[in-house]
Amino acid sequence: MLDETIITQAIIESYLKELINSLKVDVIIAGAGPSGLVASKYLADANLKTIIFERKLSVGGGMLGGGMMFNNIVVQEEAKRITDEFNIKTIKFKENYYTADAIESVAKLTSRAIDAGVKIFNLISVEDVKIDKNFRVNGAVINWTSVEMAKLHVDPMTFESKCVLDTTGHDASVVSVVLRKIPNIRLNTPSGKIEGELSMNAELGEKVLLDTTKEIYPGLYVAGMAANACSGGQRMGPIFGGMLLSGEKAAKIIINKLK
């Protein structure tokens, strides 16, 4: 016999236990897209306690939609070692072009991250950051996405970390809020502000993405399209090798910093 209240109790107690266990971590990642998932796996492999806050119901970011809702993606030769490591099946289309199923790719990126020890909290938005006395980012201020969407006046709560990684995609939403709220701020970009994402050029966009993946402000890192948006890189469309490589690079930078 099943008791509905016991089912409810099990969900509430287990979720709250995980939430409380995540109040102080090594790395908070905003966004469970491909770069965030890859970064989280490598960070967890390095024994850094890592959590992801994802504002949407689903994970995977733009990868799930493939190209114009044709749910296949393309990766280049340079990134194939990462798809192989995550056991994502690829098919060679032409020299330097490999296709992969978008759904399988997201599922396996997510599964490997979770298996490494990453905790993903979906339906939660990072609406602000926590800063220390030196104005260094050392945590995230979160709220339910439904509160944000409904524009309700509900105060958020704060989670502490040694650093924050913004992988929120084209909007670079965490960097944007930092730019608004910290006085006299200057980002690690040519102008000191968000340069803005440029028009489509896959060749240039994929090349510059690793350069734009970096610590953008003390304690705050960027990867994926958030990185190109901050530093003025091109958008690339449904080729995702750069997203995977960017996540890997972000993890390496953070590991070197924290270790």
Residue, then its C-alpha position, 0 to 999 in steps of 0.5 A: m500500500l502506498d501512502e501519498t504523504i510518505i511519498t511527499q515526505a521522502i521528496i522534501e526530506s531528501y531534497l532539503k538534505e541535498l540542498i543543505n549539503s550544498l550551502k558551501v562548496d568549491v565551485i558553483i556553476a550557473g547553467a547546465g549546458p554542454s560547457g557547464l556539464v563538461a566543466s563540472k565533471y572534470l572539476a568533480d574528478a579533481n575532488l572539487k565539490t561542484i554544484i550546478f544551478e539550471r534555470k530551466l526544467s531541462v538540462g543541455g542548453g542549446m544542444l538539445g535542439g541541434g540545428m533548427m530542431f534537427n536534433n543532431i549536432v556536429v563536433q570537429e576532430e579536435a573535440k572528438r576525444i571528449t565525446d569519446e571520453f563521455n562515450i558519445k557515439t559519433i559518425k564521421f561525415k567528412e574530414n574534421y566533421y562528426t555528427a552525434d545525436a543531440i539527445e544522447s550527447v546531453a544524456k551522457l554529458t549529464s550522466r557522467a557529471i552526476d556519476a562524478g559527484v556533481k549535483i544539479f539543481n534545476l528550475i533555480s536561477v542565479e539572480d545575483v552573486k555573493i562578494d567578499k570584502n574585497f569585492r571578489v565573487n565567492g558565492a551565488v544568490i538564487n531563487w526559483t525560476s518560477v519566482e523570476m518569471a512571475k516577477l514576485h517579490v520573494d527574497p532569494m537565498t545565498f550559497e557560498s563557493k570559492c568561485v562561480l562559473d558562468t555558463t549561461g549562454h548568450d546572455a552571460s547573465v551572471v556576468s551581466v548582474v555583476l557588471r550592474k551591481i559592483p561599483n567601478i567594475r572592470l571585466n577582463t575584456p578589451s573595454g572592461k565591459i561586456e563586448g557583445e556576441l558577434s554574428m555567425n562565423a563558426e571558424l572564427g568563433e570556435k577558434v576564439l572561444l578558448d581564448t575567451t574562456k577565462e577568469i573574467y572578474p576575480g572569482l568569476y569565470v566564463a565558458g561556452m557562449a557566455a565567454n564569447a558574448c563577454s569578449g566579443g567572439q562570434r556565434m557558431g551555430p550547431i557545432f558544439g566542439g568548442m563548447l566541450l573544449s571550453g568547459e574542459k579549459a574552464a575546469k583546468i583554469i579553476i583547478n589550477k587556481l584552487k589546487 
